[in-house]
Amino acid sequence: MRVCVLASGSKGNSTFIEGENTRILIDAGLNKTELETRLKIIGIDPNSIDSIIITHEHNDHIKGLGTFARAHGCKIFAHPDTWAAMQDKVGVLNTEKRIGIYGNDFYINELAIHPFDVSHDAAHCLGYCVMDGTKKISYATDLGFINDTIIKNLAESSLVILEANHDIPRLMNNPRYPIYLKNRILSKRGHLNNKDSAEAVLKMLGYGIRGLIAAHLSEENNTPELVLQALNETVARNGGELAKEIYVDIAKQHSVGNIYRIKS
């Protein structure tokens, strides 16, 4: 398997995953042209994308969905509540390309997809595990909190893409964010902060994960340095050393991330 975060953040989200014979995207939150450009940067023909699986209907996750899918003939997988919420945004699609996710595992060719619920202020927000044989990549962003059920879904992943949206003090001291917006972000249906994300990673270390991409960082209320600080302090507090425990990367908003090849 190969994986590359094409974009991550409030201005647009999309992640490329490739199995033995299948190429998919998780979300299409950039416009069609930008999605095509970023795929070509990593050597991927946009026409080779088989399917797009959608986490939820917010614009930073579906901005280019309709136009990209129509241009390249992609199937789209989304929860029925998400379909209802995003219908007006994505426009007319071939009914054979519209596929509902009802909570059960499903396949896209050889890729096994396991959806799981996360808490966010959307019609229905999902995280995903994508598996090709023994290889497993997991994705969970846009979640107000994380619990043991979600952590167990992420367990034994070769690579986890997990939200680390904001540093709480930085958010609270940001004069450009009104109180209602701060409360939304901090709520159980908002976004995961650095501390809670780090605590989740600490728990996941006991479940065999090997790599982490911290994702959906706020450009105003977070920095890669603050994410790494939270991770280092949390692991050190429990007697470990982050660099020896797990490989960590930070997803980018304005450029493609690193390409990872998952061998087992």
C-alpha positions in Angstrom: 0.0 0.0 0.0 1.0 3.6 -0.5 -0.5 6.7 1.2 0.0 10.4 0.8 -1.9 13.3 2.5 -2.5 15.7 -0.4 -3.9 18.4 1.9 -5.0 18.7 5.5 -6.6 21.6 7.3 -9.5 24.0 7.3 -8.8 25.1 3.7 -9.2 21.6 2.3 -8.6 17.9 3.0 -7.8 14.9 0.8 -5.7 11.8 1.3 -4.5 9.3 -1.4 -4.4 5.6 -0.7 -3.2 2.9 -3.1 -3.6 -0.8 -2.8 -2.3 -3.6 -5.0 -4.7 -2.7 -7.9 -6.8 0.2 -6.6 -6.5 3.9 -5.9 -8.9 5.9 -3.7 -9.2 9.2 -2.0 -10.5 9.9 1.4 -12.3 13.2 0.9 -12.0 15.7 -1.9 -11.8 19.1 -0.2 -9.8 20.9 -2.8 -11.1 22.2 -6.1 -10.9 19.8 -9.1 -7.8 21.5 -10.6 -5.9 21.5 -7.3 -6.7 17.9 -6.7 -5.5 16.9 -10.1 -2.3 19.0 -9.7 -1.4 17.4 -6.3 -2.1 13.9 -7.6 0.2 14.6 -10.6 2.9 15.9 -8.3 3.1 12.4 -6.8 2.9 10.7 -10.2 -0.7 9.7 -10.1 -3.1 10.0 -13.1 -6.4 11.4 -11.8 -8.2 9.1 -14.2 -6.9 6.2 -12.2 -8.8 7.1 -9.0 -11.4 4.4 -8.6 -13.4 5.8 -5.6 -13.7 8.6 -3.1 -14.8 7.8 0.4 -16.2 10.8 2.4 -15.9 11.5 6.1 -18.6 14.2 6.2 -20.2 17.0 4.3 -18.3 20.1 5.4 -16.9 22.1 2.5 -13.3 21.5 3.4 -13.9 17.8 2.7 -16.1 17.9 -0.4 -15.3 21.1 -2.2 -14.1 19.4 -5.4 -16.1 16.2 -5.0 -18.7 16.6 -7.6 -16.6 18.1 -10.4 -13.7 15.7 -9.8 -15.9 12.6 -9.7 -17.8 13.5 -12.8 -14.6 14.3 -14.7 -12.8 11.0 -13.7 -15.7 8.6 -13.3 -15.2 7.9 -9.6 -17.6 6.1 -7.4 -18.4 8.0 -4.2 -19.0 6.3 -0.8 -20.8 8.2 2.0 -23.2 7.7 4.8 -26.8 8.3 3.8 -27.1 11.2 6.2 -24.0 12.7 4.5 -25.5 12.2 1.1 -28.6 14.1 2.1 -26.5 16.9 3.6 -24.2 17.3 0.6 -26.5 16.7 -2.3 -27.0 20.3 -3.2 -23.2 20.9 -3.0 -22.0 18.1 -5.2 -24.6 18.4 -8.0 -25.9 15.6 -10.3 -24.1 12.3 -10.2 -24.6 9.0 -11.9 -26.8 7.0 -9.6 -24.5 4.0 -10.1 -21.6 6.0 -8.7 -23.5 7.0 -5.5 -23.0 4.4 -2.8 -24.3 4.5 0.7 -22.3 3.4 3.8 -24.5 1.9 6.4 -22.0 1.1 9.1 -20.8 -2.3 7.8 -17.4 -3.1 6.3 -17.2 -2.9 2.5 -14.8 -3.6 -0.3 -13.4 -1.4 -3.1 -11.8 -4.1 -5.2 -9.1 -5.7 -3.0 -9.3 -2.9 -0.3 -11.4 -3.7 2.8 -12.8 -0.5 4.3 -14.0 -0.4 7.9 -16.0 2.8 8.8 -16.5 3.9 12.4 -18.3 6.8 13.9 -16.6 9.9 15.3 -18.1 12.9 17.0 -18.3 16.1 15.0 -20.9 18.8 14.2 -21.9 17.2 10.9 -24.8 15.1 9.7 -22.8 12.0 10.3 -19.0 11.9 10.5 -16.9 8.8 9.9 -13.3 7.6 10.3 -11.9 4.8 8.2 -9.6 1.9 8.4 -8.3 0.8 5.0 -6.8 -2.7 4.7 -5.1 -4.6 2.0 -4.4 -8.1 3.4 -2.3 -7.6 6.6 -1.6 -4.0 5.8 -3.7 -1.3 7.5 -4.0 2.5 7.3 -6.4 4.3 9.6 -7.8 7.8 9.3 -9.6 9.9 12.0 -9.9 13.7 11.8 -12.7 16.1 12.7 -13.6 14.6 16.0 -14.4 16.4 19.2 -13.1 13.7 21.5 -11.5 10.2 21.2 -12.5 7.2 23.3 -11.4 3.6 23.7 -13.7 2.4 21.0 -12.1 4.7 18.4 -8.6 3.8 19.7 -9.3 0.1 19.3 -10.4 0.8 15.7 -7.1 2.4 15.1 -5.2 -0.4 16.8 -2.5 -2.4 14.9 -2.3 0.1 12.1 1.0 0.6 10.2 0.0 4.2 9.9 -2.6 6.4 11.7 -3.6 9.8 10.4 -5.0 11.5 13.5 -6.3 15.0 14.1 -4.2 17.4 16.3 -6.2 20.5 15.6 -5.3 23.1 18.2 -3.3 24.1 21.2 -5.9 25.1 23.9 -4.0 28.1 25.3 -3.2 29.4 21.8 -6.9 29.1 20.8 -8.2 30.7 23.9 -5.8 33.7 23.6 -6.6 34.2 19.9 -8.5 37.6 19.7 -9.6 36.9 16.1 -11.8 33.9 17.2 -15.1 34.9 18.8 -16.2 33.0 21.8 -18.9 31.0 20.0 -16.3 29.7 17.6 -13.9 28.8 20.4 -16.7 26.9 22.2 -17.5 25.0 19.0 -13.9 23.9 18.5 -13.6 22.9 22.1 -16.9 21.0 22.3 -17.4 17.3 22.1 -18.5 17.8 18.5 -15.6 20.1 17.6 -11.9 19.3 17.0 -9.3 17.3 18.8 -6.7 19.3 20.7 -3.0 18.5 21.0 -3.2 17.1 24.5 -6.0 14.7 23.8 -4.4 13.6 20.6 -1.2 12.9 22.4 -2.9 10.9 25.1 -4.6 8.9 22.4 -1.3 8.2 20.7 0.1 7.0 24.0 -2.7 4.5 24.4 -2.3 3.4 20.8 1.4 2.6 21.4 0.1 -0.4 23.4 -1.9 -1.5 20.4 1.0 -1.8 18.0 0.7 1.3 15.8 4.0 2.1 14.0 3.6 5.5 12.4 1.6 8.7 13.0 0.7 11.6 10.7 -0.7 14.4 12.8 -3.4 16.1 10.7 -5.9 19.0 10.4 -3.7 21.4 12.2 -5.2 24.9 12.6 -3.0 27.5 10.9 -3.9 30.1 13.6 -4.2 28.0 16.7 -1.5 25.4 16.3 2.0 24.7 15.0 4.0 21.5 14.2 6.3 22.4 17.1 3.4 22.5 19.6 2.1 19.1 18.3 5.5 17.5 18.8 5.9 19.1 22.2 2.6 17.6 23.4 3.6 14.2 22.0 7.0 14.3 23.5 5.8 15.4 26.9 3.1 12.8 27.1 5.2 9.9 26.1 8.1 11.1 28.4 5.7 11.4 31.3 5.1 7.7 31.0 8.7 6.8 30.8 9.1 6.6 27.1 10.9 8.5 24.3 8.8 9.5 21.3 11.4 9.0 18.7 12.1 5.4 19.9 8.4 4.5 20.1 6.9 5.7 16.9 7.6 7.6 13.6 5.8 11.0 13.5 5.0 13.2 10.6 2.9 16.4 10.3 0.4 16.8 7.5 0.5 20.0 5.4 -2.2 22.3 4.1 -0.5 24.0 1.2 1.6 21.2 -0.3 1.5 17.4 -0.6 3.0 15.4 2.2 5.4 12.5 2.2 4.6 9.3 0.4 4.6 6.2 2.6 4.8 2.6 1.4 3.2 0.2 3.8 4.8 -3.3 3.4 3.1 -5.2 6.2 
